[in-house]
């Protein structure tokens, strides 16, 4: 189960806005790049400027808005004829860059370990890589959980709200990043396993259609 399954309902709410943006001439790639620029700028500013904890509230707000950006660029591409090879690359690459930038400031938050936060960032990128590899073996792009991009956005958004409140995190939360790392590793395994199974099923179906039994 993943928050990603709620995406169709979210898209339905955004469809009027997407139509308006299309009428204005906004493209899917412009939305994709804008989301990446904002994510990267926000994450790097929080990491290098180290403002007050209240500023972490911006991450929580942006995580919500970014989900809207991600839905909008996909709808512009699919529903308004803007799909392109460049767009496919941008969609995958910018998500990995954005996630890394937005998770980075949490290295400043006690009691999180820089090692484990770095592990989460690397595994998050690998999980998207595993999902994107599906079409290369004859499967679909995989979005399986338990900790996909939308789920991670929820977790880090909630953490950002807590940090913004000014309350210190309990000592036991030091185990949170190792737990997230384990769940993302599970996600990678799920996406790999299910993509391979799907590819095999598609290959068998194709073979059966080419060589029907008498």
Secondary structure as a PSIPRED ss2 file (coil, helix, strand):
# PSIPRED VFORMAT (PSIPRED V4.0)

   1 X C   1.000  0.000  0.000
   2 X C   1.000  0.000  0.000
   3 X H   0.000  1.000  0.000
   4 X H   0.000  1.000  0.000
   5 X H   0.000  1.000  0.000
   6 X H   0.000  1.000  0.000
   7 X H   0.000  1.000  0.000
   8 X H   0.000  1.000  0.000
   9 X H   0.000  1.000  0.000
  10 X H   0.000  1.000  0.000
  11 X H   0.000  1.000  0.000
  12 X H   0.000  1.000  0.000
  13 X H   0.000  1.000  0.000
  14 X H   0.000  1.000  0.000
  15 X H   0.000  1.000  0.000
  16 X H   0.000  1.000  0.000
  17 X H   0.000  1.000  0.000
  18 X H   0.000  1.000  0.000
  19 X H   0.000  1.000  0.000
  20 X H   0.000  1.000  0.000
  21 X H   0.000  1.000  0.000
  22 X H   0.000  1.000  0.000
  23 X H   0.000  1.000  0.000
  24 X H   0.000  1.000  0.000
  25 X C   1.000  0.000  0.000
  26 X C   1.000  0.000  0.000
  27 X C   1.000  0.000  0.000
  28 X H   0.000  1.000  0.000
  29 X H   0.000  1.000  0.000
  30 X H   0.000  1.000  0.000
  31 X H   0.000  1.000  0.000
  32 X H   0.000  1.000  0.000
  33 X H   0.000  1.000  0.000
  34 X H   0.000  1.000  0.000
  35 X H   0.000  1.000  0.000
  36 X H   0.000  1.000  0.000
  37 X H   0.000  1.000  0.000
  38 X H   0.000  1.000  0.000
  39 X H   0.000  1.000  0.000
  40 X H   0.000  1.000  0.000
  41 X H   0.000  1.000  0.000
  42 X H   0.000  1.000  0.000
  43 X H   0.000  1.000  0.000
  44 X H   0.000  1.000  0.000
  45 X H   0.000  1.000  0.000
  46 X H   0.000  1.000  0.000
  47 X H   0.000  1.000  0.000
  48 X H   0.000  1.000  0.000
  49 X H   0.000  1.000  0.000
  50 X C   1.000  0.000  0.000
  51 X C   1.000  0.000  0.000
  52 X C   1.000  0.000  0.000
  53 X H   0.000  1.000  0.000
  54 X H   0.000  1.000  0.000
  55 X H   0.000  1.000  0.000
  56 X H   0.000  1.000  0.000
  57 X H   0.000  1.000  0.000
  58 X H   0.000  1.000  0.000
  59 X H   0.000  1.000  0.000
  60 X H   0.000  1.000  0.000
  61 X H   0.000  1.000  0.000
  62 X H   0.000  1.000  0.000
  63 X H   0.000  1.000  0.000
  64 X H   0.000  1.000  0.000
  65 X H   0.000  1.000  0.000
  66 X H   0.000  1.000  0.000
  67 X H   0.000  1.000  0.000
  68 X H   0.000  1.000  0.000
  69 X H   0.000  1.000  0.000
  70 X H   0.000  1.000  0.000
  71 X H   0.000  1.000  0.000
  72 X H   0.000  1.000  0.000
  73 X H   0.000  1.000  0.000
  74 X H   0.000  1.000  0.000
  75 X H   0.000  1.000  0.000
  76 X H   0.000  1.000  0.000
  77 X H   0.000  1.000  0.000
  78 X H   0.000  1.000  0.000
  79 X H   0.000  1.000  0.000
  80 X C   1.000  0.000  0.000
  81 X C   1.000  0.000  0.000
  82 X C   1.000  0.000  0.000
  83 X C   1.000  0.000  0.000
  84 X C   1.000  0.000  0.000
  85 X H   0.000  1.000  0.000
  86 X H   0.000  1.000  0.000
  87 X H   0.000  1.000  0.000
  88 X H   0.000  1.000  0.000
  89 X H   0.000  1.000  0.000
  90 X H   0.000  1.000  0.000
  91 X H   0.000  1.000  0.000
  92 X H   0.000  1.000  0.000
  93 X H   0.000  1.000  0.000
  94 X H   0.000  1.000  0.000
  95 X H   0.000  1.000  0.000
  96 X H   0.000  1.000  0.000
  97 X H   0.000  1.000  0.000
  98 X H   0.000  1.000  0.000
  99 X H   0.000  1.000  0.000
 100 X H   0.000  1.000  0.000
 101 X H   0.000  1.000  0.000
 102 X H   0.000  1.000  0.000
 103 X H   0.000  1.000  0.000
 104 X H   0.000  1.000  0.000
 105 X H   0.000  1.000  0.000
 106 X H   0.000  1.000  0.000
 107 X H   0.000  1.000  0.000
 108 X H   0.000  1.000  0.000
 109 X C   1.000  0.000  0.000
 110 X C   1.000  0.000  0.000
 111 X C   1.000  0.000  0.000
 112 X C   1.000  0.000  0.000
 113 X C   1.000  0.000  0.000
 114 X H   0.000  1.000  0.000
 115 X H   0.000  1.000  0.000
 116 X H   0.000  1.000  0.000
 117 X H   0.000  1.000  0.000
 118 X H   0.000  1.000  0.000
 119 X H   0.000  1.000  0.000
 120 X H   0.000  1.000  0.000
 121 X H   0.000  1.000  0.000
 122 X H   0.000  1.000  0.000
 123 X H   0.000  1.000  0.000
 124 X H   0.000  1.000  0.000
 125 X H   0.000  1.000  0.000
 126 X H   0.000  1.000  0.000
 127 X H   0.000  1.000  0.000
 128 X H   0.000  1.000  0.000
 129 X H   0.000  1.000  0.000
 130 X H   0.000  1.000  0.000
 131 X H   0.000  1.000  0.000
 132 X H   0.000  1.000  0.000
 133 X C   1.000  0.000  0.000
 134 X H   0.000  1.000  0.000
 135 X H   0.000  1.000  0.000
 136 X H   0.000  1.000  0.000
 137 X H   0.000  1.000  0.000
 138 X C   1.000  0.000  0.000
 139 X C   1.000  0.000  0.000
 140 X C   1.000  0.000  0.000
 141 X C   1.000  0.000  0.000
 142 X C   1.000  0.000  0.000
 143 X C   1.000  0.000  0.000
 144 X C   1.000  0.000  0.000
 145 X C   1.000  0.000  0.000
 146 X C   1.000  0.000  0.000
 147 X C   1.000  0.000  0.000
 148 X C   1.000  0.000  0.000
 149 X H   0.000  1.000  0.000
 150 X H   0.000  1.000  0.000
 151 X H   0.000  1.000  0.000
 152 X H   0.000  1.000  0.000
 153 X H   0.000  1.000  0.000
 154 X H   0.000  1.000  0.000
 155 X H   0.000  1.000  0.000
 156 X H   0.000  1.000  0.000
 157 X H   0.000  1.000  0.000
 158 X H   0.000  1.000  0.000
 159 X H   0.000  1.000  0.000
 160 X H   0.000  1.000  0.000
 161 X H   0.000  1.000  0.000
 162 X H   0.000  1.000  0.000
 163 X H   0.000  1.000  0.000
 164 X H   0.000  1.000  0.000
 165 X C   1.000  0.000  0.000
 166 X C   1.000  0.000  0.000
 167 X C   1.000  0.000  0.000
 168 X C   1.000  0.000  0.000
 169 X C   1.000  0.000  0.000
 170 X C   1.000  0.000  0.000
 171 X H   0.000  1.000  0.000
 172 X H   0.000  1.000  0.000
 173 X H   0.000  1.000  0.000
 174 X H   0.000  1.000  0.000
 175 X H   0.000  1.000  0.000
 176 X H   0.000  1.000  0.000
 177 X H   0.000  1.000  0.000
 178 X H   0.000  1.000  0.000
 179 X H   0.000  1.000  0.000
 180 X H   0.000  1.000  0.000
 181 X H   0.000  1.000  0.000
 182 X H   0.000  1.000  0.000
 183 X H   0.000  1.000  0.000
 184 X H   0.000  1.000  0.000
 185 X H   0.000  1.000  0.000
 186 X H   0.000  1.000  0.000
 187 X H   0.000  1.000  0.000
 188 X H   0.000  1.000  0.000
 189 X H   0.000  1.000  0.000
 190 X H   0.000  1.000  0.000
 191 X H   0.000  1.000  0.000
 192 X H   0.000  1.000  0.000
 193 X H   0.000  1.000  0.000
 194 X H   0.000  1.000  0.000
 195 X H   0.000  1.000  0.000
 196 X H   0.000  1.000  0.000
 197 X H   0.000  1.000  0.000
 198 X H   0.000  1.000  0.000
 199 X H   0.000  1.000  0.000
 200 X H   0.000  1.000  0.000
 201 X H   0.000  1.000  0.000
 202 X H   0.000  1.000  0.000
 203 X H   0.000  1.000  0.000
 204 X H   0.000  1.000  0.000
 205 X H   0.000  1.000  0.000
 206 X H   0.000  1.000  0.000
 207 X H   0.000  1.000  0.000
 208 X H   0.000  1.000  0.000
 209 X H   0.000  1.000  0.000
 210 X H   0.000  1.000  0.000
 211 X C   1.000  0.000  0.000
 212 X C   1.000  0.000  0.000
 213 X C   1.000  0.000  0.000
 214 X C   1.000  0.000  0.000
